[in-house]
Amino acid sequence: MIPRAKLILLDTNVVIELARDKASGKAIAATLDLAGRPERPLTSVVSLGEALALAEQWSWGDEKSGRLRELFRELVVVDLSFGKTPERYGRIAAYSRANGLGIGENDRWIAATAAEAEAHLVTTDQDFGPLDPTFISHTLISWADPGQPSDKTTTL
């Protein structure tokens, strides 16, 4: 599992599951020990925008949208201007294009943010696999059993 002292950055899909407050989100929170970590988890401002867009698209009501906004108050939202995030993005984008990787624009920014923050990226999809260990370290949490993530602990 991810060492407690390691910063973690939550991908948009993890944020969405936490905001839904269903069994999978609760299992993710428990597995990552979000409440007991010494540092508040991070997320990218890109994930904030994506999550708000999805909440609007899915017509989330006031209660669920409120949980999403409360969750973002509990996380550290990292701006794209943090440190050398744009430079990290440039390297990740060039690498992705040169290697024919189908990594979306937003995921490149999320990966660059995790890399610059030296945070371990936590996701529920496989989009970031090709960037590990070259740029990031990440953990893929399986939908089949969110309590048993497959752990990738490659150093940054």
VOMAR-915098 format. One record per residue (C-alpha): x, y, z; residue number from 1. Coordinates in Angstrom, 3 decimals. Layout:
N
        x        y        z pos
        X        Y        Z NUM
...
END
This chain:
156
        x        y        z pos
    0.000    0.000    0.000   1
    1.010    3.638   -0.200   2
    3.263    4.688    2.698   3
    1.441    6.982    5.137   4
    4.136    9.632    4.834   5
    3.765    9.800    1.032   6
    1.604   12.589   -0.373   7
   -1.271   11.338   -2.503   8
   -3.078   13.075   -5.342   9
   -6.598   11.891   -6.157  10
   -7.671   11.569   -9.780  11
  -11.088   12.878  -10.804  12
  -12.686    9.436  -10.785  13
  -11.655    8.884   -7.151  14
  -13.029   12.300   -6.177  15
  -16.335   11.429   -7.870  16
  -16.582    8.125   -6.011  17
  -15.868    9.823   -2.690  18
  -18.528   12.476   -3.380  19
  -21.126    9.859   -4.297  20
  -20.746    8.481   -0.761  21
  -21.600    4.933   -1.846  22
  -19.891    1.682   -0.840  23
  -17.068    2.044   -3.378  24
  -16.215    5.577   -2.194  25
  -16.291    4.504    1.437  26
  -14.027    1.546    0.637  27
  -11.585    3.844   -1.169  28
  -11.532    6.273    1.790  29
  -10.940    3.422    4.232  30
   -8.290    1.701    2.086  31
   -6.350    4.939    1.653  32
   -6.995    5.928    5.283  33
   -7.857    9.422    4.072  34
   -8.961   10.611    7.507  35
   -5.824    9.299    9.205  36
   -3.140   10.459    6.805  37
   -0.675   12.997    8.219  38
   -1.127   15.266    5.157  39
   -4.387   16.204    3.480  40
   -4.763   14.501    0.101  41
   -4.163   16.604   -2.995  42
   -6.130   16.930   -6.197  43
   -5.558   18.974   -9.320  44
   -7.608   22.030  -10.185  45
   -8.277   20.096  -13.412  46
  -10.088   17.447  -11.362  47
  -12.100   20.183   -9.687  48
  -13.285   21.407  -13.092  49
  -13.929   17.912  -14.416  50
  -15.910   16.897  -11.324  51
  -18.032   20.058  -11.379  52
  -18.736   19.526  -15.090  53
  -19.761   15.916  -14.484  54
  -22.014   16.901  -11.570  55
  -23.738   19.381  -13.873  56
  -23.936   16.895  -16.748  57
  -25.383   14.202  -14.487  58
  -27.853   16.660  -12.909  59
  -26.651   16.016   -9.392  60
  -28.986   17.556   -6.862  61
  -28.059   19.950   -4.100  62
  -27.129   17.205   -1.625  63
  -24.635   15.378   -3.845  64
  -23.245   18.605   -5.335  65
  -22.828   19.904   -1.785  66
  -20.849   16.779   -0.832  67
  -18.595   17.379   -3.839  68
  -17.946   20.994   -2.848  69
  -17.326   19.967    0.779  70
  -14.861   17.317   -0.404  71
  -12.918   19.932   -2.365  72
  -12.700   22.047    0.816  73
  -11.155   19.044    2.585  74
   -8.574   18.406   -0.149  75
   -5.629   20.550   -1.176  76
   -6.449   21.735   -4.696  77
   -3.197   22.243   -6.595  78
   -3.177   24.922   -9.287  79
   -1.528   24.370  -12.676  80
    0.918   27.184  -11.971  81
    2.380   25.260   -8.996  82
    6.159   24.984   -9.285  83
    7.230   23.617  -12.634  84
    3.938   21.883  -13.439  85
    3.801   23.429  -16.943  86
    7.292   22.106  -17.700  87
    6.307   18.664  -16.408  88
    3.206   18.825  -18.589  89
    5.346   19.654  -21.619  90
    7.571   16.630  -21.065  91
    4.589   14.325  -20.462  92
    2.725   15.639  -23.537  93
    5.786   15.254  -25.778  94
    6.466   11.746  -24.433  95
    2.807   10.775  -24.918  96
    2.745   11.994  -28.517  97
    6.124   10.468  -29.396  98
    5.023    7.094  -28.031  99
    1.493    7.139  -29.445 100
   -0.126    7.097  -26.021 101
   -3.827    7.905  -25.897 102
   -3.598    9.931  -22.696 103
   -6.117   12.761  -22.636 104
   -5.172   16.392  -22.184 105
   -6.670   16.631  -18.691 106
   -4.945   13.440  -17.561 107
   -1.613   14.844  -18.742 108
   -2.172   17.905  -16.543 109
   -3.199   15.720  -13.594 110
   -0.072   13.584  -14.048 111
    2.113   16.702  -14.310 112
    0.597   18.038  -11.096 113
    1.253   14.754   -9.284 114
    4.817   14.669  -10.596 115
    5.592   18.241   -9.532 116
    4.039   17.719   -6.084 117
    5.965   14.443   -5.754 118
    2.646   12.843   -4.906 119
    1.494    9.293   -5.521 120
   -1.445    9.381   -7.961 121
   -4.522    7.340   -7.032 122
   -6.970    6.476   -9.812 123
   -9.626    3.950  -10.784 124
   -8.683    3.814  -14.465 125
   -5.652    2.666  -16.409 126
   -4.950    5.946  -18.224 127
   -1.807    6.694  -16.219 128
   -0.125    3.276  -16.484 129
    2.125    4.212  -19.419 130
    3.560    7.135  -17.416 131
    4.630    4.990  -14.446 132
    7.565    4.952  -13.567 133
    8.966    7.422  -16.094 134
    7.037   10.413  -14.707 135
    4.795    9.343  -11.824 136
    4.025    6.619   -9.344 137
    0.416    5.535   -9.138 138
   -2.012    3.072   -7.631 139
   -4.869    1.646   -9.613 140
   -7.926    0.888   -7.497 141
  -10.027   -1.864   -9.028 142
  -13.772   -1.384   -9.421 143
  -14.216   -5.079   -8.782 144
  -12.791   -4.761   -5.293 145
  -11.984   -1.180   -4.251 146
  -10.684   -2.476   -0.927 147
   -7.855   -4.310   -2.682 148
   -5.978   -1.884   -4.959 149
   -3.202   -3.104   -7.188 150
   -0.171   -1.284   -5.862 151
    2.490    0.388   -7.982 152
    5.106    1.884   -5.691 153
    7.699    3.042   -8.160 154
    9.529    6.128   -6.942 155
    9.179    9.438   -8.767 156
END
